[in-house]
């Protein structure tokens, strides 16, 4: 019998990994910064991450999505990771968590 996927547990693992990745210009992880729009997991343990960057001209536009893909692939059972960049809606400070705003002195 095939083991049933626990998407909540896998989702939490993915979020823990995303919180270890930082925008090099801002001392806040990309999850709290609001750069992650969606994380989808299918029953084949394939992950799709929809994310944005702080701006289309972001200096890490090529390396940051690759880092996200590589780190999420290290999670046990994850078979594949697809990272898609979108600028719709564009990132704004309103997407940041309260924790990120506090860290950056915006509260």
DAHU-V513154 format. One record per residue. RES is the residue in one letter. PHI is phi in degrees with one decimal (* if undefined). Layout:
res:RES phi:PHI
res:RES phi:PHI
This chain:
res:X phi:*
res:X phi:-73.5
res:X phi:-70.2
res:X phi:-76.8
res:X phi:-76.1
res:X phi:-98.9
res:X phi:-66.9
res:X phi:-65.1
res:X phi:-64.1
res:X phi:-64.7
res:X phi:-60.0
res:X phi:-64.7
res:X phi:-63.6
res:X phi:-63.0
res:X phi:-61.8
res:X phi:-58.6
res:X phi:-68.1
res:X phi:-60.4
res:X phi:-75.1
res:X phi:-98.4
res:X phi:-106.3
res:X phi:-115.5
res:X phi:-70.0
res:X phi:-63.8
res:X phi:-94.3
res:X phi:-129.8
res:X phi:-78.0
res:X phi:-136.0
res:X phi:-69.5
res:X phi:-65.4
res:X phi:-71.7
res:X phi:-67.6
res:X phi:-71.2
res:X phi:88.3
res:X phi:-81.3
res:X phi:-95.3
res:X phi:-90.6
res:X phi:-160.1
res:X phi:-129.0
res:X phi:-119.8
res:X phi:-129.0
res:X phi:-101.7
res:X phi:-71.0
res:X phi:-93.4
res:X phi:62.3
res:X phi:-99.2
res:X phi:-113.9
res:X phi:-123.1
res:X phi:-118.7
res:X phi:-102.4
res:X phi:-139.7
res:X phi:-129.6
res:X phi:-123.5
res:X phi:-63.6
res:X phi:-159.1
res:X phi:-60.1
res:X phi:-95.8
res:X phi:-54.4
res:X phi:-64.3
res:X phi:-105.0
res:X phi:-56.2
res:X phi:-94.2
res:X phi:-80.9
res:X phi:-65.3
res:X phi:-60.3
res:X phi:-66.0
res:X phi:-63.5
res:X phi:-59.2
res:X phi:-59.0
res:X phi:-63.4
res:X phi:-71.6
res:X phi:-68.1
res:X phi:-63.9
res:X phi:-77.0
res:X phi:-71.6
res:X phi:-56.1
res:X phi:81.4
res:X phi:-70.0
res:X phi:-92.2
res:X phi:-153.7
res:X phi:-134.0
res:X phi:-119.3
res:X phi:-107.5
res:X phi:-112.8
res:X phi:-96.1
res:X phi:-136.5
res:X phi:-121.3
res:X phi:-127.6
res:X phi:-80.6
res:X phi:-66.1
res:X phi:-66.2
res:X phi:-144.0
res:X phi:-62.0
res:X phi:-65.8
res:X phi:-79.2
res:X phi:-72.2
res:X phi:-72.3
res:X phi:-58.5
res:X phi:-59.8
res:X phi:-66.5
res:X phi:-62.2
res:X phi:-63.7
res:X phi:-58.1
res:X phi:-93.5
res:X phi:70.8
res:X phi:-100.2
res:X phi:-114.9
